[in-house]
């Protein structure tokens, strides 16, 4: 949830509950208590009558008698919320589709009558469409709604999980923070052996709720841990591979390799470019085989040797006597 959406949702939460602690707000919106306090300061700076009190009986509340009509949105605000604020596909997977559809209908009913725009600008939802699903990805096999219900119990989980590239499943006990969606896929983020881990739901066969309270680091929010894990994965480049690539294949390489493509440089031959690709292990270099005869790995020698051996194996298997 982006900050403008969160500020609006925070106001709605305070009007519904009158007083909440920063910890409660942090848990509700999946951010840290520090982030909540910064949001409260931003509301106060905008002359919103919000009050934060310390102490045992303290909390965050709207001043008595102060009612904020959060339904009085501008045309632009309504368009933005309609466009990015309600993802019905994710809501369905989480088991909250009815609430999401209700929210979408309320936004539609609050849309003001549109007078002719003197600027000639078309409505935002006519020129922007957003689909958060990934390309060529099957439906998630795990029951996301059931899993999130169990995670919200605040208990440890015992999961039956298959690590990437491994043929067998293994049980492990974890302390879950929550679910994370990225690129059309769902992940369970949890502490395992006191280290944050990201578990793909596509490789989660089953789970059991244990009769133990989860032991997580309260000073870190789910969104912060997820961002750290993603950054670590995308910047872990122990192996740097240099290769020449046909220029006409550059766009495909950018699409397939993503952040692994560290650099693209022109060569004397206008039909080829020099690329540098980063991997966390040598065996991952086999990904470059999909570029077939459009690519030639030049360095390091062990990467070139691996590609040579793999190509020979493929050729041998496809050779007809």
Residue frames as qw, qx, qy, qz and C-alpha x, y, z in Angstrom:
[[0.000, 0.888, 0.460, 0.000, 0.00, 0.00, 0.00],
 [0.411, 0.435, -0.019, 0.801, 1.43, 3.34, -1.06],
 [0.206, -0.169, -0.487, 0.832, 1.59, 6.20, 1.44],
 [0.320, -0.083, -0.108, -0.937, -1.35, 8.28, 0.08],
 [0.665, -0.242, -0.600, -0.373, -3.59, 5.22, 0.27],
 [0.545, -0.194, -0.693, 0.430, -2.29, 4.37, 3.74],
 [0.015, -0.001, -0.304, 0.952, -2.97, 7.88, 5.09],
 [0.537, -0.159, -0.273, -0.783, -6.55, 7.68, 3.87],
 [0.723, -0.202, -0.654, -0.091, -6.98, 4.18, 5.31],
 [0.365, -0.041, -0.611, 0.701, -5.46, 5.35, 8.61],
 [0.271, -0.096, 0.127, -0.949, -8.13, 8.04, 8.91],
 [0.705, -0.167, -0.455, -0.517, -10.85, 5.49, 8.20],
 [0.643, -0.110, -0.709, 0.267, -9.42, 3.17, 10.89],
 [0.152, -0.010, -0.489, 0.859, -9.31, 5.95, 13.49],
 [0.465, -0.128, -0.069, -0.873, -12.89, 6.99, 12.76],
 [0.759, -0.150, -0.557, -0.301, -14.03, 3.38, 13.13],
 [0.732, -0.214, -0.560, 0.324, -12.09, 2.70, 16.36],
 [0.272, -0.943, -0.076, -0.176, -11.66, 6.20, 17.84],
 [0.231, -0.816, 0.527, -0.053, -8.35, 5.20, 19.47],
 [0.978, 0.143, -0.106, 0.109, -5.69, 2.70, 18.45],
 [0.571, -0.657, 0.328, 0.366, -2.10, 2.11, 19.49],
 [0.274, 0.731, -0.502, -0.374, 0.74, 2.62, 17.03],
 [0.242, -0.242, 0.936, 0.087, 1.45, -1.12, 17.28],
 [0.535, 0.431, 0.687, -0.236, -2.13, -1.96, 16.27],
 [0.462, 0.806, -0.027, -0.369, -1.97, 0.43, 13.33],
 [0.018, 0.624, -0.730, -0.278, 1.43, -0.93, 12.29],
 [0.382, 0.001, 0.924, 0.004, 0.10, -4.50, 12.30],
 [0.540, 0.604, 0.486, -0.329, -3.05, -3.52, 10.40],
 [0.476, 0.841, -0.103, -0.235, -1.16, -1.78, 7.60],
 [0.943, 0.128, 0.075, 0.298, 1.94, -4.00, 7.53],
 [0.358, 0.744, -0.236, 0.512, 4.44, -1.25, 8.36],
 [0.523, -0.054, -0.569, 0.632, 6.68, -0.43, 11.31],
 [0.273, -0.788, -0.462, 0.300, 5.64, 1.69, 14.29],
 [0.304, -0.417, 0.143, 0.845, 8.12, 4.32, 13.15],
 [0.063, 0.227, 0.626, 0.744, 6.30, 4.55, 9.83],
 [0.214, -0.711, -0.664, -0.089, 2.95, 4.96, 11.61],
 [0.336, -0.704, -0.231, 0.581, 4.33, 7.79, 13.74],
 [0.215, -0.184, 0.375, 0.883, 5.68, 9.52, 10.63],
 [0.056, -0.462, -0.713, -0.525, 2.24, 9.19, 9.02],
 [0.286, -0.767, -0.530, 0.222, 0.61, 10.72, 12.10],
 [0.305, -0.520, 0.042, 0.796, 3.03, 13.65, 11.91],
 [0.118, 0.100, 0.583, 0.798, 2.16, 14.11, 8.24],
 [0.167, -0.657, -0.694, -0.241, -1.57, 14.20, 9.06],
 [0.338, -0.742, -0.326, 0.478, -0.97, 16.71, 11.85],
 [0.280, -0.300, 0.273, 0.870, 1.11, 18.89, 9.52],
 [0.034, -0.296, -0.654, -0.696, -1.84, 18.87, 7.12],
 [0.318, -0.162, 0.235, -0.904, -4.08, 20.27, 9.92],
 [0.668, -0.248, -0.636, -0.294, -5.89, 16.96, 10.47],
 [0.454, -0.618, 0.328, -0.552, -7.05, 16.93, 14.14],
 [0.901, -0.034, -0.430, 0.055, -5.17, 13.77, 15.08],
 [0.354, -0.775, 0.405, -0.331, -3.57, 13.23, 18.49],
 [0.791, 0.132, -0.566, 0.189, -0.85, 10.83, 19.63],
 [0.485, -0.734, 0.280, -0.384, -0.51, 10.29, 23.40],
 [0.427, 0.355, -0.798, 0.235, 2.21, 8.31, 25.15],
 [0.356, -0.295, 0.636, -0.618, 1.79, 6.11, 28.18],
 [0.212, 0.065, 0.967, -0.123, -0.11, 3.04, 29.27],
 [0.362, 0.609, 0.651, -0.272, -3.49, 4.46, 28.27],
 [0.100, 0.611, -0.267, -0.738, -2.21, 6.42, 25.31],
 [0.579, 0.322, 0.708, 0.244, -2.67, 5.86, 21.63],
 [0.067, -0.035, 0.407, 0.910, -3.57, 7.57, 18.40],
 [0.157, 0.624, 0.743, -0.185, -6.98, 9.17, 18.03],
 [0.100, 0.559, 0.333, 0.752, -8.94, 11.92, 16.34],
 [0.027, -0.052, 0.423, -0.904, -9.81, 14.84, 18.59],
 [0.153, 0.471, 0.813, -0.308, -13.31, 14.56, 20.12],
 [0.323, 0.752, 0.318, -0.479, -15.96, 15.97, 17.82],
 [0.121, 0.612, -0.516, -0.587, -13.70, 15.95, 14.80],
 [0.777, 0.287, 0.559, -0.039, -15.15, 14.00, 11.90],
 [0.040, -0.490, 0.566, 0.661, -13.24, 13.79, 8.65],
 [0.788, 0.448, 0.239, -0.349, -15.31, 13.08, 5.55],
 [0.358, -0.394, 0.725, 0.437, -12.91, 10.76, 3.76],
 [0.530, 0.460, 0.701, 0.127, -15.58, 10.10, 1.16],
 [0.261, 0.928, 0.096, -0.248, -15.25, 13.64, -0.16],
 [0.654, -0.188, 0.460, 0.571, -12.60, 12.75, -2.70],
 [0.228, 0.646, -0.265, -0.678, -11.57, 14.84, -5.65],
 [0.847, 0.458, -0.065, -0.263, -12.00, 13.49, -9.16],
 [0.436, 0.627, -0.637, 0.103, -8.28, 12.76, -9.41],
 [0.286, -0.373, 0.788, -0.398, -8.19, 10.98, -6.04],
 [0.813, 0.146, 0.383, -0.413, -11.16, 8.81, -6.98],
 [0.760, 0.563, -0.291, -0.144, -9.55, 7.89, -10.29],
 [0.189, 0.583, -0.758, 0.224, -6.29, 6.92, -8.59],
 [0.486, -0.205, 0.730, -0.435, -8.03, 4.76, -5.98],
 [0.860, 0.319, 0.175, -0.358, -10.14, 3.04, -8.63],
 [0.641, 0.634, -0.430, -0.052, -7.07, 2.36, -10.72],
 [0.445, 0.414, -0.724, 0.325, -4.55, 1.07, -8.14],
 [0.338, -0.383, 0.544, -0.666, -6.46, 0.73, -4.88],
 [0.808, 0.001, 0.423, -0.410, -8.56, -2.41, -5.56],
 [0.240, 0.384, -0.841, -0.296, -6.95, -5.54, -7.04],
 [0.831, -0.070, 0.078, -0.546, -9.86, -7.97, -7.39],
 [0.820, 0.253, -0.513, 0.007, -7.64, -10.88, -8.45],
 [0.283, 0.294, -0.708, 0.576, -5.43, -10.60, -5.35],
 [0.484, -0.217, 0.359, -0.768, -8.54, -10.03, -3.21],
 [0.895, 0.031, -0.235, -0.377, -10.05, -13.26, -4.55],
 [0.683, 0.247, -0.634, 0.264, -6.88, -15.21, -3.70],
 [0.079, 0.244, -0.623, 0.739, -6.92, -13.76, -0.18],
 [0.206, -0.453, -0.865, 0.069, -10.59, -14.61, 0.31],
 [0.038, -0.553, -0.360, 0.751, -11.69, -10.97, 0.58],
 [0.164, 0.239, 0.605, 0.742, -13.21, -10.50, -2.87],
 [0.132, -0.755, -0.631, -0.118, -16.62, -9.45, -1.49],
 [0.322, -0.778, -0.161, 0.515, -15.08, -6.61, 0.53],
 [0.330, -0.236, 0.413, 0.815, -12.96, -5.53, -2.43],
 [0.078, 0.455, 0.684, 0.564, -15.97, -5.42, -4.76],
 [0.224, -0.831, -0.491, 0.134, -17.91, -3.46, -2.16],
 [0.355, -0.614, 0.067, 0.702, -15.08, -0.95, -1.91],
 [0.248, 0.036, 0.575, 0.779, -14.93, -0.64, -5.70],
 [0.038, -0.658, -0.680, -0.321, -18.68, -0.04, -5.87],
 [0.289, -0.824, -0.308, 0.378, -18.48, 2.64, -3.18],
 [0.329, -0.387, 0.292, 0.810, -15.72, 4.39, -5.08],
 [0.139, 0.298, 0.680, 0.655, -17.79, 4.26, -8.25],
 [0.147, -0.776, -0.608, -0.077, -20.84, 5.68, -6.48],
 [0.332, -0.778, -0.125, 0.519, -18.78, 8.57, -5.08],
 [0.455, 0.088, 0.404, 0.789, -17.41, 9.53, -8.46],
 [0.145, 0.592, 0.225, -0.760, -18.52, 13.12, -9.05],
 [0.611, 0.700, 0.369, -0.026, -20.43, 14.11, -12.15],
 [0.577, -0.169, 0.336, 0.725, -17.85, 14.82, -14.78],
 [0.282, 0.871, 0.103, -0.389, -18.08, 18.24, -16.36],
 [0.749, 0.609, -0.005, 0.263, -16.36, 18.81, -19.69],
 [0.675, -0.487, 0.081, 0.548, -12.64, 19.13, -18.99],
 [0.251, 0.945, -0.061, -0.203, -11.28, 22.39, -20.33],
 [0.261, -0.646, 0.653, 0.299, -7.84, 20.79, -20.64],
 [0.735, 0.398, -0.384, -0.393, -9.17, 18.10, -22.94],
 [0.017, -0.397, 0.905, -0.152, -7.63, 15.32, -20.82],
 [0.715, -0.133, -0.587, -0.356, -9.24, 11.88, -21.00],
 [0.749, -0.562, 0.178, -0.303, -10.17, 10.09, -17.74],
 [0.158, -0.619, 0.768, -0.034, -7.26, 8.19, -16.20],
 [0.635, -0.037, 0.758, -0.144, -9.01, 4.81, -16.29],
 [0.749, 0.616, 0.151, -0.193, -9.52, 5.16, -20.04],
 [0.496, 0.773, -0.389, 0.077, -5.82, 5.47, -20.79],
 [0.002, -0.512, 0.810, -0.285, -4.21, 3.29, -18.07],
 [0.917, -0.171, -0.206, -0.295, -4.84, -0.41, -17.39],
 [0.116, -0.599, 0.745, -0.270, -2.99, -2.36, -14.69],
 [0.946, -0.063, -0.261, -0.182, -2.64, -6.14, -14.49],
 [0.320, -0.730, 0.573, -0.191, -0.51, -7.35, -11.57],
 [0.955, -0.034, 0.291, -0.032, -0.40, -10.97, -12.73],
 [0.331, -0.547, 0.623, 0.450, 2.81, -12.40, -14.14],
 [0.560, 0.481, -0.451, -0.501, 3.42, -13.49, -17.72],
 [0.716, 0.195, -0.650, -0.163, 2.73, -17.16, -18.57],
 [0.047, -0.265, 0.807, -0.526, 2.27, -18.10, -14.91],
 [0.443, -0.340, -0.798, -0.226, -0.16, -20.81, -13.78],
 [0.533, -0.692, -0.086, -0.480, -2.56, -20.32, -10.91],
 [0.075, -0.517, 0.726, -0.446, -1.01, -20.68, -7.45],
 [0.592, -0.133, -0.786, -0.121, -1.58, -24.24, -6.17],
 [0.244, -0.154, -0.710, 0.642, -1.59, -23.23, -2.51],
 [0.198, -0.780, -0.569, -0.172, -4.76, -21.98, -0.83],
 [0.269, 0.364, -0.198, 0.869, -3.66, -18.40, -0.22],
 [0.459, -0.572, -0.085, -0.674, -6.81, -17.47, 1.70],
 [0.879, -0.404, -0.254, -0.019, -6.47, -20.43, 4.10],
 [0.710, 0.077, -0.277, 0.643, -2.78, -19.75, 4.62],
 [0.064, 0.462, -0.138, 0.874, -3.26, -16.07, 5.45],
 [0.666, -0.573, -0.164, -0.449, -6.02, -17.00, 7.93],
 [0.894, -0.287, -0.241, 0.246, -3.59, -19.29, 9.74],
 [0.512, 0.280, -0.197, 0.788, -0.75, -16.76, 9.62],
 [0.213, -0.613, -0.008, -0.761, -3.02, -14.19, 11.29],
 [0.796, -0.514, -0.313, -0.059, -3.30, -16.48, 14.33],
 [0.093, -0.859, 0.427, -0.267, 0.22, -15.39, 15.27],
 [0.875, -0.326, 0.357, -0.020, 1.44, -18.98, 15.73],
 [0.174, -0.503, 0.760, 0.373, 4.48, -20.86, 14.46],
 [0.843, 0.364, -0.070, -0.391, 3.98, -23.01, 11.37],
 [0.550, -0.275, 0.748, 0.248, 5.40, -26.36, 10.34],
 [0.592, 0.616, -0.155, -0.496, 5.67, -26.36, 6.57],
 [0.792, 0.043, 0.558, 0.245, 6.30, -29.14, 4.07],
 [0.271, 0.892, -0.133, -0.338, 8.46, -27.36, 1.51],
 [0.859, 0.195, 0.260, 0.396, 10.63, -28.17, -1.48],
 [0.236, -0.715, 0.213, 0.623, 13.63, -25.90, -1.99],
 [0.557, 0.742, -0.159, -0.338, 14.33, -24.64, -5.50],
 [0.445, 0.591, -0.665, -0.103, 16.09, -27.24, -7.63],
 [0.203, -0.261, 0.896, -0.295, 15.57, -30.02, -5.05],
 [0.427, -0.091, -0.773, -0.460, 13.47, -33.14, -5.79],
 [0.450, -0.383, -0.792, 0.155, 12.15, -33.81, -2.28],
 [0.327, -0.760, -0.106, -0.552, 10.07, -32.00, 0.33],
 [0.475, -0.013, -0.658, 0.584, 11.26, -31.42, 3.89],
 [0.387, -0.815, -0.420, -0.097, 9.48, -30.26, 7.03],
 [0.399, 0.147, -0.312, 0.849, 10.73, -27.20, 8.88],
 [0.235, -0.767, -0.532, 0.272, 9.34, -24.99, 11.66],
 [0.303, 0.367, 0.133, 0.869, 9.11, -21.29, 10.87],
 [0.081, -0.588, -0.455, 0.664, 8.01, -18.01, 12.47],
 [0.339, 0.549, 0.558, 0.522, 5.84, -16.32, 9.82],
 [0.051, -0.281, -0.096, 0.953, 5.63, -12.59, 9.18],
 [0.534, 0.552, 0.310, -0.560, 3.07, -12.81, 6.39],
 [0.699, 0.396, 0.528, 0.276, 2.50, -13.19, 2.66],
 [0.080, -0.633, 0.272, 0.720, 4.22, -11.17, -0.03],
 [0.695, 0.567, 0.441, 0.043, 3.08, -10.79, -3.64],
 [0.069, -0.709, 0.390, 0.583, 5.50, -9.87, -6.41],
 [0.158, 0.366, -0.730, -0.556, 5.45, -10.38, -10.16],
 [0.736, -0.001, -0.371, -0.567, 2.20, -12.32, -10.03],
 [0.687, -0.023, -0.712, 0.143, 3.50, -14.82, -7.47],
 [0.597, -0.727, 0.028, -0.339, 2.91, -15.31, -3.75],
 [0.532, 0.302, -0.655, 0.443, 5.61, -15.90, -1.15],
 [0.685, -0.685, -0.247, -0.025, 5.51, -16.73, 2.56],
 [0.290, 0.647, -0.431, 0.558, 8.05, -14.64, 4.46],
 [0.808, -0.570, -0.100, -0.111, 9.22, -16.09, 7.75],
 [0.129, -0.731, 0.652, -0.152, 12.17, -16.53, 10.07],
 [0.987, 0.009, -0.160, -0.027, 13.76, -19.96, 9.70],
 [0.811, -0.117, -0.183, 0.543, 16.74, -20.79, 11.93],
 [0.295, -0.752, -0.158, 0.568, 16.66, -17.13, 13.05],
 [0.195, -0.223, 0.442, 0.847, 17.15, -15.87, 9.49],
 [0.537, 0.503, 0.189, -0.650, 14.51, -14.24, 7.25],
 [0.284, -0.025, 0.859, 0.425, 13.55, -16.44, 4.32],
 [0.531, 0.323, -0.101, -0.777, 11.18, -16.25, 1.38],
 [0.387, 0.046, 0.920, 0.027, 9.20, -19.42, 0.58],
 [0.323, 0.098, -0.503, -0.796, 7.46, -19.68, -2.81],
 [0.673, 0.055, 0.458, -0.579, 3.88, -20.93, -2.43],
 [0.764, 0.398, -0.372, -0.346, 4.30, -22.92, -5.65],
 [0.544, 0.281, -0.766, 0.194, 6.65, -25.22, -3.69],
 [0.298, -0.221, 0.635, -0.678, 4.66, -25.29, -0.44],
 [0.361, -0.125, -0.880, -0.283, 2.86, -28.64, -0.25],
 [0.545, -0.636, -0.522, -0.164, 1.19, -28.26, 3.16],
 [0.102, 0.441, -0.457, 0.766, 1.43, -26.58, 6.54],
 [0.561, -0.514, -0.645, 0.073, 0.36, -27.12, 10.15],
 [0.188, -0.779, 0.136, -0.583, -0.34, -24.51, 12.82],
 [0.559, 0.004, -0.694, 0.454, 1.69, -25.24, 15.96],
 [0.482, -0.792, -0.369, -0.062, 0.61, -24.49, 19.51],
 [0.581, -0.344, -0.080, 0.733, 3.43, -21.98, 19.98],
 [0.134, 0.936, 0.118, -0.304, 3.47, -18.22, 19.62],
 [0.707, 0.573, 0.010, 0.413, 5.57, -17.01, 16.73],
 [0.539, -0.646, 0.041, 0.540, 8.90, -15.43, 17.66],
 [0.534, 0.649, 0.233, 0.489, 9.55, -12.57, 15.25],
 [0.401, -0.117, -0.139, 0.898, 11.57, -9.37, 15.43],
 [0.049, 0.792, 0.567, -0.220, 9.00, -6.75, 16.41],
 [0.127, -0.696, 0.099, 0.700, 11.13, -3.85, 15.19],
 [0.040, -0.205, 0.685, 0.699, 10.81, -4.95, 11.54],
 [0.646, 0.366, 0.246, -0.622, 7.67, -4.79, 9.40],
 [0.784, 0.249, 0.561, 0.094, 6.75, -7.33, 6.74],
 [0.533, 0.841, 0.079, 0.048, 7.23, -4.80, 3.94],
 [0.085, -0.874, 0.478, 0.032, 10.73, -3.92, 5.19],
 [0.626, -0.292, 0.717, 0.095, 11.83, -7.56, 5.39],
 [0.743, 0.500, 0.440, 0.060, 10.41, -8.29, 1.94],
 [0.342, 0.929, -0.139, -0.002, 12.24, -5.31, 0.44],
 [0.296, -0.719, 0.626, 0.061, 15.51, -6.46, 2.03],
 [0.725, -0.014, 0.684, 0.083, 15.12, -10.03, 0.73],
 [0.655, 0.705, 0.270, 0.044, 14.29, -8.86, -2.79],
 [0.129, 0.935, -0.328, -0.029, 17.24, -6.48, -2.82],
 [0.497, -0.521, 0.689, 0.082, 19.55, -9.25, -1.66],
 [0.762, 0.249, 0.590, 0.096, 18.38, -11.60, -4.41],
 [0.541, 0.819, 0.177, 0.071, 18.64, -9.01, -7.16],
 [0.105, 0.921, -0.367, 0.081, 22.11, -7.78, -6.22],
 [0.725, -0.426, 0.536, 0.076, 23.82, -11.10, -5.39],
 [0.732, 0.655, -0.173, -0.068, 26.23, -11.41, -8.32],
 [0.678, -0.534, 0.460, 0.209, 29.08, -13.68, -7.22],
 [0.604, 0.075, 0.619, 0.496, 29.67, -14.81, -10.83],
 [0.289, 0.749, -0.041, -0.594, 29.99, -12.21, -13.60],
 [0.681, 0.200, 0.631, 0.314, 29.72, -13.64, -17.09],
 [0.135, 0.610, -0.276, -0.731, 30.84, -11.80, -20.21],
 [0.568, 0.300, 0.742, 0.192, 29.32, -12.72, -23.56],
 [0.093, 0.202, -0.379, -0.898, 28.72, -11.36, -27.04],
 [0.386, 0.472, 0.740, -0.285, 25.12, -11.21, -28.20],
 [0.234, 0.401, 0.584, 0.666, 23.46, -10.48, -31.51],
 [0.057, 0.011, 0.139, -0.989, 22.12, -6.93, -31.41],
 [0.496, -0.219, -0.464, -0.700, 18.67, -8.04, -32.57],
 [0.647, -0.331, -0.685, 0.050, 18.39, -10.18, -29.43],
 [0.189, 0.197, -0.452, 0.849, 19.17, -7.38, -26.96],
 [0.502, -0.305, 0.011, -0.809, 15.52, -6.58, -26.18],
 [0.864, -0.194, -0.422, -0.194, 14.79, -10.23, -25.45],
 [0.605, 0.080, -0.567, 0.554, 17.85, -10.39, -23.20],
 [0.094, -0.275, 0.318, -0.902, 16.69, -7.37, -21.21],
 [0.707, -0.265, -0.143, -0.640, 13.26, -8.92, -20.78],
 [0.893, -0.102, -0.437, -0.005, 14.50, -12.37, -19.76],
 [0.621, 0.096, -0.482, 0.610, 17.56, -11.46, -17.69],
 [0.366, -0.875, -0.291, -0.128, 16.11, -8.42, -15.93],
 [0.291, -0.918, 0.263, -0.061, 18.40, -7.12, -13.18],
 [0.856, -0.224, 0.345, 0.313, 20.90, -9.92, -13.91],
 [0.616, 0.579, 0.186, 0.500, 21.89, -8.01, -17.04],
 [0.481, -0.644, -0.126, 0.581, 24.53, -5.72, -15.55],
 [0.013, -0.666, 0.259, 0.699, 25.74, -3.96, -18.70],
 [0.714, 0.519, 0.438, 0.172, 25.33, -3.77, -22.48],
 [0.185, -0.707, 0.295, 0.616, 28.12, -2.19, -24.52],
 [0.703, 0.672, -0.063, -0.225, 28.49, -1.63, -28.28],
 [0.742, -0.240, 0.478, 0.405, 31.17, -3.48, -30.25],
 [0.048, -0.432, 0.512, 0.741, 33.08, -2.77, -33.44],
 [0.043, -0.214, -0.882, -0.418, 30.69, -5.18, -35.14],
 [0.363, -0.105, 0.072, -0.923, 27.33, -3.31, -35.24],
 [0.719, -0.139, -0.522, -0.437, 25.49, -6.64, -35.32],
 [0.721, -0.255, -0.593, 0.251, 26.73, -7.65, -31.86],
 [0.276, -0.811, 0.185, -0.482, 26.86, -6.19, -28.35],
 [0.436, 0.195, -0.756, 0.447, 29.00, -7.08, -25.33],
 [0.617, -0.599, -0.164, -0.483, 26.96, -8.01, -22.26],
 [0.152, 0.274, -0.800, 0.513, 27.80, -8.72, -18.62],
 [0.708, -0.393, -0.387, -0.441, 25.44, -10.98, -16.67],
 [0.120, -0.462, 0.689, -0.546, 25.51, -11.57, -12.90],
 [0.798, -0.228, -0.500, -0.246, 24.67, -14.86, -11.15],
 [0.539, -0.674, 0.379, -0.334, 24.94, -16.11, -7.59],
 [0.715, -0.278, 0.636, 0.081, 26.37, -19.48, -8.66],
 [0.040, -0.383, 0.719, 0.579, 28.11, -20.94, -11.69],
 [0.246, 0.253, 0.928, 0.119, 25.39, -23.48, -12.47],
 [0.286, 0.716, 0.429, -0.471, 22.90, -20.65, -13.05],
 [0.014, 0.505, -0.478, -0.719, 24.83, -19.75, -16.23],
 [0.250, 0.196, 0.909, 0.271, 22.85, -22.50, -17.97],
 [0.285, 0.720, 0.444, -0.451, 20.06, -19.90, -18.30],
 [0.104, 0.659, -0.356, -0.655, 22.02, -18.41, -21.21],
 [0.307, 0.011, 0.891, 0.335, 21.44, -21.56, -23.28],
 [0.378, 0.659, 0.619, -0.201, 18.01, -20.25, -24.23],
 [0.201, 0.820, -0.164, -0.510, 19.72, -17.66, -26.42],
 [0.902, 0.283, 0.304, 0.113, 20.99, -20.58, -28.54],
 [0.706, 0.198, 0.221, 0.643, 23.22, -19.48, -31.42],
 [0.078, 0.919, 0.147, 0.357, 22.59, -15.78, -30.73],
 [0.420, -0.864, 0.254, -0.113, 25.14, -15.76, -27.89],
 [0.788, 0.269, -0.433, 0.346, 28.77, -16.67, -27.22],
 [0.626, -0.778, 0.024, 0.052, 30.06, -16.80, -23.64],
 [0.561, 0.666, -0.337, 0.358, 33.64, -15.52, -23.52],
 [0.266, 0.320, -0.635, 0.651, 34.52, -15.24, -19.83],
 [0.317, -0.660, 0.681, 0.008, 35.15, -16.62, -17.23],
 [0.298, 0.336, -0.852, -0.269, 36.65, -19.84, -18.63],
 [0.139, 0.084, 0.945, -0.285, 34.65, -22.09, -16.27],
 [0.503, 0.477, 0.357, -0.626, 31.38, -20.54, -17.50],
 [0.487, 0.535, -0.478, -0.498, 32.41, -21.05, -21.13],
 [0.119, 0.217, -0.969, -0.021, 33.36, -24.66, -20.35],
 [0.352, 0.247, 0.762, -0.483, 30.00, -25.28, -18.67],
 [0.572, 0.548, 0.036, -0.609, 28.11, -23.95, -21.70],
 [0.352, 0.471, -0.741, -0.325, 30.29, -26.10, -24.00],
 [0.045, -0.056, 0.984, -0.165, 29.57, -29.27, -22.00],
 [0.445, 0.391, 0.570, -0.569, 25.86, -28.54, -21.81],
 [0.528, 0.566, -0.245, -0.585, 25.66, -27.86, -25.54],
 [0.243, 0.334, -0.891, -0.187, 27.44, -31.15, -26.29],
 [0.221, 0.128, 0.901, -0.352, 25.05, -33.04, -24.03],
 [0.522, 0.512, 0.291, -0.617, 22.02, -31.48, -25.72],
 [0.455, 0.543, -0.521, -0.475, 23.44, -32.20, -29.19],
 [0.065, 0.205, -0.977, -0.003, 24.17, -35.82, -28.26],
 [0.343, 0.276, 0.776, -0.451, 20.65, -36.36, -26.94],
 [0.543, 0.627, 0.183, -0.528, 19.10, -34.90, -30.08],
 [0.128, 0.504, -0.724, -0.453, 21.39, -36.69, -32.52],
 [0.893, 0.202, 0.203, -0.347, 19.59, -39.21, -34.72],
 [0.472, -0.337, 0.749, 0.320, 21.70, -42.18, -35.79]]
